[in-house]
């Protein structure tokens, strides 16, 4: 596949996004538009667009690649997805009504109301750090693919590739913010979903399989085992671990994350927000089934054609861009680009919103739409784009997959304290935390969990933690808050 064709295709794609940005922001570029789309979004557009935001380029590449990994993953990821679905239901029925009742712009305003100022700043700070690292990591993995298959041919340095990607994202989000993103993410989700189905079609055509034969081939391939019910202690694939991990990670990394919740808060009322979440959940589960099927078919195709790759993440791009032909290559690149930028554009908007509201107090004092605050928002948006760029450059400079993955994993640990903070606020209404100790408690908890995950085999008789570690993380935070709290004084009339 010619790098020139791929580059032309991506440039054309971004021109479409820029056109959408112009059309959606030409009438209004104030902060209400940027932060919550004037609370007038259509629930079905938000639901569909959230698919692209939730999946990301990492899912697009890694989930199919992991199916045939030597670790024996197969379709075990679907157990995690089922846990995700349960978590989405909890978010829709417990957290969203809470946010709507308080009419929040930033969801961390709830912590300020229930626990105090230091707790509030800690929760918002956790989000900022975690989302910067997480989004930069996801974009970094995709920039590597773009670099390898396009920009290396033009001898363009990695730093310039990363800068171009972030500049393009900034260009179509800096005015319209969430209002623009709801439209662009819906378009990008359409491209992502279409690319999955078309990838299945092209691979099946290459293998001379019809629909029925493809299903039977996947079923008998040795890649299709979903439920792992043996060796609870030593296996990270056990159903209980995967399901509970998926559930609580969703509650923490979706329900307690400004990024995905911001789109829900742009809807007119809680009824539409719930419809959005339930619809999104159904499509999310379905699309992940197809991602796993793509993975099985890719490994079957690789076996038929003697294709080997150094890393599982390279399997999908290698076959799509080098073996299936021009149209499949363009379809893959479109899906990858859509998945990645649907995640990153949303993250930049959420980071800007959280910083402006939670740290600069945009929701207090003079009107949120004053000219001064709009100008400040522009500078904040530029700053977070620059910070994400520097993080991507740092990942590339480290040039060690194990270290980079460890950094990302540590960032994911920080969502555990958010789980503890919100749980304490919800279930311990009669207790008052020692507000100034909260930042320390939220630092200790993920540190303990990191060492616990590293030493669990020795300390816990062979037990291996996986995603369920977030439950322990949240519990440590909760206990720390409880031990440092006191009974709230009763006001006597």
Secondary structure, DSSP 8 states (H G I E B T S, - for coil): --HHHHHHHHHHHHHHHHHHHHHHHSS--SHHHHHHGGG-B-HHHHHHHHHHHHHHHHIIIIIHHHTT-TT--TTTHHHHHHHHHHHHHHIIIIIHHHHHHHT-SSTTHHHHHHT-HHHHHHHHHHHHHHHHHHHHHHHHHHHHHHHHHTGGGGT--HHHHHHHHHHHHHHHHTTTTHHHHHHHHHHHHHHHHHHHHHHHHHHHHHTT--HHHHHHHHHTTT-------S-TTT-TT-HHHHHHHHHHHHIIIIIT-HHHHHHHTTBSSHHHHHHHHHHHHHHHHHHHHHHHHHHHHHHHHHHHHT---SSTHHHHHHHHHHTS-HHHHHHHHHHHHHHHHHHHHHHHHHHHHHIIIIIS-TTSSS-TT-HHHHHHHHHHHHHHHHHHHHHHHHHHHH--HHHHHHHHHHHHHHHHHHHHHHHHHHH-TTEE--GGGHHHHHHHHHHHHHHHHHHHHHHTTT----TTHHHHHHHHHHHHHHHT-EE------
